Amino acid sequence: MPLTLEPARVVSGYRTTRKRGLGGLNPSSQHHTREWCRMAGSKRLSPRIRLELWKRFEQGFTFERICDGLEVSLPGAWHHITSAGGIAPRPRKRRANALSELEREEISRCLAAGKSIRFIAGQLGRAASTIAREVARNGGCRHYRAARAERRASQQARRPQRCKLARRRRLRRCVAGKLRRKWSPQQIANWLRVTFADDAAMQVSHETIYRTLYVQARGALRKELQQYLRTHRTYRRPRVGGTNSTASIVDGISISERPASVEDRAVPGHWEGDLIFGTTSSYIATLVERSTRFVMLVKTPSKDTNVVTAALQKHIKRLPSQLRRSLTWDRGSEMSAHAKFSVDADIDVYFCDPASPWQRGSNENTNGLLRQYFPKGEDVSKYDQRKLDRVARELNGRPRQTLGWRSPTEVLNQLLQ
């Protein structure tokens, strides 16, 4: 009987939890569960269950909720989704004039009753030759079975075609090289479109890159390249959002008082900043220029406001005056000494509203990109400033969609000329 697992129940000796792991399974049980998942995933799911399974997965349901009410076990659902790379297969369509499953059932019943080929053809409104070929290729009159004939027809109707990256060696090597430089598939696809505008053979969509990475049956890009994606995931998952907690700032100038010229991003020199956390007592200060998305990373030994503002001041003072207009920060305590910092660094400081990280959208997006280099929970204190500068140069060299697929470095140099 199929198993339907509820949260925090014990089934077959394994406790389900909401921790990250094999579809919600306790990570300590993962090693013993892989073979179990493969065995559970070997059962063929009906089209109705497959359709509902993918629908729930794309809505962001947990694997426990995906299985709820469906005749499929949790490891079976996990195996079905991850073996496809988290990408729903395209629905298959049968030719309008192909024999249907019901017609094959009728053929089987008539043959069992001793009816002739011509009689069956007349009953179905088909040519006698069509029925004769169908019966001959599926065991003849004595051994014809509708279910077996339907499976064989479904398998032979497949027309597998090698994907573009498998057929184009030069394109494949170019994409793999950019992935190793931590470019996203969308950045790669649009860079190819701009760089090889007159060569269709050197262009590919970002969706094709994702599918080739996650659906390993395509065999074009090595699975190891998944580690260069920002999320490091082994299969695609629906996006989930979150909010950041903030602290209060005394006498801070609200973002509502920021000049209107900052909003349209027409003038460079307006920055957004934040701290990204590693383990306890390890931080990196991030600065993003609003107009060009140019990034600067600053090593900070602690979260103490005097330490953070001193490190920021050292970097900001190196900028030309036209790139030192304003800084927008969240309400973290690391910017408590904002008044002194504003005077010493000669830059206006504004603060977002509480619980409103979207008001520093460029900075929040960049912090997400930086997690590709500095995963959550990693001790970032081991990285020196030279390492941070290398990461910043790599980010600033990536083409960005919001910049018309130019890099921040290109845009900044153009503005300074």
Secondary structure, 3 states (H helix, E strand, C coil): CCCCCCCCCEECCEEECCCCCCCCECHHHHHHHHHHHHHHHCCCCCHHHHHHHHHHHHCCCCHHHHHCCCCCCHHHHHHHHHCCCCCCCCCCCCCCCCCCHHHHHHHHHHHHCCCCHHHHHHHHCCCHHHHHHHHHCCCHHHHCCHHHHHHHHHHHCCCCCCCHHHHCHHHHHHHHHHHHCCCCHHHHHHHHHHHCCCCHHHCCCHHHHHHHHHCHHHCCCCHHHHHHCCCCCCCCCCCCCCCCCCCCCCCCCEHHHCCHHHHCCCCCCEEEEEEEECCCCCEEEEEEECCCCCEEEEEECCCCHHHHHHHHHHHHCCCCHHHCCEEEECCCHHHCCHHHHHHHHCCEEEECCCCCHHHHHHHHHHHHHHCCCCCCCCCHHHCCHHHHHHHHHHHHCCCEHHHCCECHHHHHHHHHC
